[in-house]
Amino acid sequence: MFALPKISIGEPTFFPQIRALEDDVKDISWKIGDFTEPLKISLETVVLPSIATNFAAQGRPRWKPLAVSTVFARRGRTGPILQRSGKLKGSATSKENWLVSKDLLMIDYTAIPLYGAYHQLGTKRMPARPFVLYQPEDIEAIVQIFDAWLTAITGEEWST
């Protein structure tokens, strides 16, 4: 009977090509554990422009119109919804007001006017008018960003 020699990855006699592959896989797994880079790119190229478009379009889907009492009693005029001063839009589309980490992308609601949360979520007396709302094409664009990022990482490791 023929017995195969016992070989473990920790032994120096292990095939050098397999050892190199193992090292590459470790490097790749370390790099893909931190999504900061593709999340920052997604924020700047997809999320913030999409939110600006949400304000310009007055919602996607379109926000419920303002109540007559709101238009005349509080605002004194008609005009684009959620854009009386521009402060909410400016805060929501400023990348400084977003938290980006290795596995998180979210708006910092403490950095935008308090009424922004009321509009985003709605209240008992006011319908939600979500301005931070991703569209199907946004999701597709973000997936493409992650795909390109992952392709670049694997290409760096296995190009030689």
Sine and cosine of phi, psi and omega as CSV:
sin_phi,cos_phi,sin_psi,cos_psi,sin_omega,cos_omega
0.00,0.00,0.60,-0.80,-0.01,-1.00
-0.98,-0.20,0.78,-0.62,0.00,-1.00
-0.94,-0.33,0.74,-0.67,0.06,-1.00
-0.98,0.22,0.62,-0.79,0.04,-1.00
-0.93,0.37,0.55,-0.84,0.06,-1.00
-0.98,0.20,0.80,-0.60,0.01,-1.00
-0.74,-0.67,0.75,-0.66,0.10,-1.00
-0.86,-0.51,0.36,-0.93,-0.05,-1.00
-0.88,0.47,-0.47,0.88,-0.04,-1.00
-0.97,0.25,-0.20,0.98,-0.03,-1.00
-1.00,0.09,0.62,-0.78,-0.01,-1.00
-0.93,0.38,-0.24,0.97,-0.02,-1.00
-0.99,0.12,-0.06,1.00,-0.03,-1.00
-0.90,0.44,0.53,-0.85,-0.06,-1.00
-0.79,0.61,0.78,-0.62,-0.04,-1.00
-0.87,0.50,-0.57,0.82,0.00,-1.00
-0.91,0.41,-0.63,0.78,0.00,-1.00
-0.94,0.35,-0.64,0.77,0.04,-1.00
-0.87,0.49,-0.69,0.72,0.01,-1.00
-0.90,0.44,-0.67,0.75,0.04,-1.00
-0.89,0.46,-0.68,0.73,0.03,-1.00
-0.86,0.51,-0.69,0.73,0.02,-1.00
-0.89,0.45,-0.66,0.75,0.03,-1.00
-0.89,0.46,-0.69,0.72,0.00,-1.00
-0.89,0.45,-0.64,0.77,0.05,-1.00
-0.89,0.46,-0.69,0.72,0.02,-1.00
-0.88,0.47,-0.71,0.70,-0.01,-1.00
-0.90,0.44,-0.70,0.71,-0.03,-1.00
-0.90,0.44,-0.55,0.84,0.05,-1.00
-0.93,0.38,-0.70,0.71,-0.03,-1.00
-0.92,0.39,-0.64,0.77,-0.05,-1.00
-0.99,0.15,0.01,1.00,0.10,-1.00
-0.99,0.12,-0.08,1.00,-0.03,-1.00
-0.80,-0.59,0.96,-0.28,-0.05,-1.00
-1.00,-0.02,0.21,0.98,-0.07,-1.00
-0.81,0.59,-0.75,0.67,-0.06,-1.00
-0.88,0.48,-0.81,0.59,0.00,-1.00
-0.93,0.38,-0.46,0.89,0.06,-1.00
-0.93,0.36,-0.65,0.76,0.05,-1.00
-0.90,0.44,-0.68,0.73,0.03,-1.00
-0.90,0.45,-0.68,0.73,0.02,-1.00
-0.88,0.48,-0.67,0.74,0.01,-1.00
-0.86,0.51,-0.78,0.63,-0.11,-0.99
-0.96,0.29,-0.59,0.81,-0.11,-0.99
-0.99,-0.16,-0.30,0.95,-0.05,-1.00
-0.83,-0.56,-0.84,0.55,-0.17,-0.99
-0.91,0.42,-0.81,0.59,-0.05,-1.00
-0.89,0.45,-0.71,0.71,0.08,-1.00
-0.87,0.49,-0.58,0.81,0.01,-1.00
-0.91,0.41,-0.66,0.75,0.03,-1.00
-0.91,0.42,-0.66,0.75,0.05,-1.00
-0.87,0.49,-0.63,0.78,0.05,-1.00
-0.92,0.40,-0.60,0.80,0.05,-1.00
-0.86,0.52,-0.69,0.72,0.04,-1.00
-0.91,0.42,-0.72,0.69,-0.04,-1.00
-0.88,0.47,-0.62,0.79,-0.02,-1.00
-1.00,0.07,-0.05,1.00,-0.09,-1.00
0.84,0.55,0.72,0.69,0.08,-1.00
0.98,-0.20,0.61,-0.80,0.11,-0.99
-0.67,-0.75,1.00,-0.07,0.10,0.99
-0.94,0.34,0.33,-0.94,-0.11,-0.99
-0.84,0.54,0.70,-0.72,0.00,-1.00
-0.93,0.37,0.47,-0.88,0.08,-1.00
-0.89,0.45,0.68,-0.74,-0.01,-1.00
-0.87,0.49,0.39,-0.92,0.06,-1.00
-0.93,0.38,0.52,-0.85,0.08,-1.00
-0.92,0.38,0.52,-0.85,0.03,-1.00
-0.82,0.57,-0.65,0.76,0.00,-1.00
-0.88,0.47,-0.57,0.82,0.02,-1.00
-0.94,0.35,-0.69,0.72,-0.05,-1.00
-0.88,0.48,-0.74,0.67,-0.12,-0.99
-1.00,-0.05,-0.61,0.79,-0.06,-1.00
-0.98,0.19,-0.63,0.78,-0.10,-0.99
-0.97,-0.23,-0.65,0.76,-0.08,-1.00
-1.00,-0.05,-0.57,0.82,-0.02,-1.00
0.98,0.19,-0.03,1.00,0.00,-1.00
-0.31,-0.95,0.24,-0.97,0.12,-0.99
-1.00,-0.02,0.14,-0.99,0.01,-1.00
0.36,-0.93,0.04,-1.00,-0.02,-1.00
-0.86,0.52,0.66,-0.75,-0.01,-1.00
-0.93,0.36,0.62,-0.78,0.02,-1.00
0.89,0.46,0.39,0.92,-0.03,-1.00
-0.71,-0.70,0.53,0.85,-0.03,-1.00
-0.88,0.47,-0.76,0.65,0.00,-1.00
-0.95,-0.31,-0.35,0.94,-0.06,-1.00
1.00,0.04,-0.05,1.00,-0.04,-1.00
-0.91,0.40,-0.67,0.74,-0.01,-1.00
-0.91,0.42,-0.74,0.68,0.02,-1.00
-0.88,0.48,-0.70,0.71,0.01,-1.00
-0.88,0.48,-0.65,0.76,0.02,-1.00
-0.93,0.36,-0.67,0.74,-0.06,-1.00
-0.95,0.32,-0.43,0.90,-0.03,-1.00
-0.97,-0.25,0.21,0.98,0.06,-1.00
-1.00,-0.09,0.86,-0.51,-0.07,-1.00
-0.89,0.45,-0.35,0.94,0.04,-1.00
-0.92,0.38,-0.33,0.94,-0.02,-1.00
-1.00,-0.10,0.28,0.96,0.01,-1.00
-0.89,-0.46,0.60,-0.80,0.05,-1.00
-0.99,-0.17,0.83,-0.57,0.02,-1.00
-0.80,-0.60,0.82,-0.58,0.07,-1.00
-0.71,-0.71,-0.20,-0.98,-0.07,-1.00
-0.90,0.44,-0.35,0.94,0.00,-1.00
-0.58,-0.82,0.44,0.90,-0.08,-1.00
-0.54,-0.84,0.67,-0.74,0.15,-0.99
-0.67,-0.74,0.92,-0.39,0.01,-1.00
-0.44,-0.90,0.45,-0.90,0.05,-1.00
-0.97,0.25,0.60,-0.80,0.06,-1.00
-1.00,0.00,0.99,-0.15,-0.08,-1.00
-0.90,0.43,-0.26,0.96,0.07,-1.00
-0.97,0.24,-0.26,0.97,-0.03,-1.00
-1.00,-0.09,-0.06,1.00,0.04,-1.00
-0.91,-0.43,0.33,-0.94,0.01,-1.00
-0.82,0.57,0.59,-0.81,-0.05,-1.00
-0.82,0.57,-0.61,0.79,-0.03,-1.00
-0.90,0.43,-0.27,0.96,0.04,-1.00
-0.87,0.48,-0.66,0.75,0.03,-1.00
-0.90,0.43,-0.61,0.79,0.03,-1.00
-0.89,0.46,-0.66,0.75,0.02,-1.00
-0.94,0.34,-0.65,0.76,-0.01,-1.00
-0.88,0.48,-0.71,0.70,-0.12,-0.99
-0.98,-0.17,-0.40,0.92,-0.09,-1.00
1.00,0.09,0.22,-0.98,0.05,-1.00
-0.70,-0.72,-0.04,-1.00,0.04,-1.00
-0.89,0.46,-0.52,0.85,-0.07,-1.00
-0.97,-0.25,-0.12,0.99,-0.09,-1.00
-0.72,-0.69,0.75,-0.66,0.01,-1.00
-0.94,0.34,0.46,-0.89,0.08,-1.00
-0.92,0.39,0.65,-0.76,0.11,-0.99
-0.75,-0.66,0.97,0.25,-0.11,-0.99
-0.92,0.39,0.87,-0.50,0.03,-1.00
-0.99,-0.16,-0.43,0.90,0.13,-0.99
-1.00,-0.08,1.00,0.02,-0.06,-1.00
-0.56,-0.83,0.87,-0.49,-0.03,-1.00
-1.00,0.10,0.58,-0.81,0.03,-1.00
-0.99,-0.13,0.35,-0.94,0.02,-1.00
-0.80,0.59,-0.63,0.78,0.01,-1.00
-0.93,0.37,-0.45,0.89,0.08,-1.00
-0.92,0.40,-0.70,0.72,0.01,-1.00
-0.88,0.48,-0.69,0.72,0.03,-1.00
-0.88,0.48,-0.68,0.74,0.00,-1.00
-0.91,0.41,-0.63,0.78,0.02,-1.00
-0.92,0.40,-0.65,0.76,0.06,-1.00
-0.87,0.49,-0.66,0.75,0.03,-1.00
-0.90,0.44,-0.61,0.79,0.04,-1.00
-0.90,0.44,-0.72,0.70,0.03,-1.00
-0.90,0.43,-0.62,0.78,0.02,-1.00
-0.89,0.46,-0.72,0.70,0.02,-1.00
-0.90,0.44,-0.64,0.77,0.02,-1.00
-0.89,0.45,-0.72,0.69,0.00,-1.00
-0.92,0.40,-0.64,0.77,0.05,-1.00
-0.89,0.46,-0.65,0.76,0.03,-1.00
-0.90,0.43,-0.67,0.75,0.00,-1.00
-0.91,0.42,-0.74,0.67,-0.01,-1.00
-0.93,0.38,-0.55,0.83,0.05,-1.00
-0.91,0.42,-0.62,0.79,0.05,-1.00
-0.88,0.47,-0.69,0.73,-0.07,-1.00
-0.96,0.29,-0.62,0.78,-0.16,-0.99
-0.94,-0.34,0.27,0.96,-0.01,-1.00
-0.98,0.17,-0.32,0.95,-0.01,-1.00
-0.99,-0.17,0.00,0.00,0.00,0.00
